Amino acid sequence: MTVQEKQAARNDLRVSFEFFPPKTEKMEETMWRSIHRLAPLNPSFVSVTYGAGGTTRDRTHGSVTRIQGETGIPAAAHLTCVGHTKQEIEDIARKYWDEGIRSIVALRGDLPDAGDSYEPTPGGYPYAVDLVAGLKEIADFDISVSAYPEMHPDAPSADFEIDYLKRKIDAGANRAITQFFFDNETYLRFRDKCNAAGISAPIVPGILPVTNFASLLKFADMCGASVPERLHWRFDGLDEDPETRRMVAFHEAISQVEGLMKEGVSDFHFYTLNRAELTYAICHALGIRGTDKAAA
């Protein structure tokens, strides 16, 4: 690519950021510092997760409304099927709409006890496809759903994964955001299969900058994501060396994003883990510049 072509590609970049509701006052301070640091980059939206079984319902709501109120950036509330009746979910959704929240990340959700097998909540929306359809009946929400390039742990086959994603898109979802991955070929093969299946909505890659490798391995095990041997090798011996670990993490993430850009990808969703440093540095290196001075 020429310099001009590279700059044009960067001008088309769109990013979004994910946060989770903080549990402590100190964690809350860290999250809000991160939000105000990243807000000037003008993301497409900022999403806030929903704890297993709806355990963070109030904190998710408070964070979403405050983000949009303070920054003016569209905030997307995660909403799950688990632990709620249809009426409860409809009440939550209507409240969001009345408060000016137009974006929802609609998910089946995780059970409070990770070892339990999934059973739909009595009187609730059984699965994410049902939740998407239900939300669209309430209001014209902008809806994101999940996608799993390496298959959801409960999916019986790769073909089922693609078929189910198409059902969610057909039910009214506007885009899919993938689980994190570290092998770009995995995403590209998945995108090709989605295209072949007639899925025209954007398949936005979820990017996870590695802040803690031990934690990453736990996350990956829970969601069925693979961790390439190169990452084991590159992060080996860095548990007590955060400065070097951040440099390696930056290199890995920027290489991954630039590799996807060469394949025509222009939307990226960053799992920030409530930290701004790596995500901000990656965005800066990609040419994404804020128009306002970041808040202290």
Secondary structure, DSSP 4 states (H G I P E B T S, - for coil): --HHHHHHHHHT-EEEEEE---SSHHHHHHHHHHHHHHGGG--S-EEE---GGGTTHHHHHHHHHHHHHHH---EEEEEESTT--HHHHHHHHHHHHHTT--EEEEE----SSTTSPP-PPTTS--SHHHHHHHHHHH---EEEEEE-TT--TT-S-HHHHHHHHHHHHHTT--EEEEPP-S-HHHHHHHHHHHHHTT--S-EEPEE---S-HHHHHHHHHHHT----HHHHHHHTT-TT-HHHHHHHHHHHHHHHHHHHHTTT--EEEEE-TT--HHHHHHHHHTT---SSPPP-
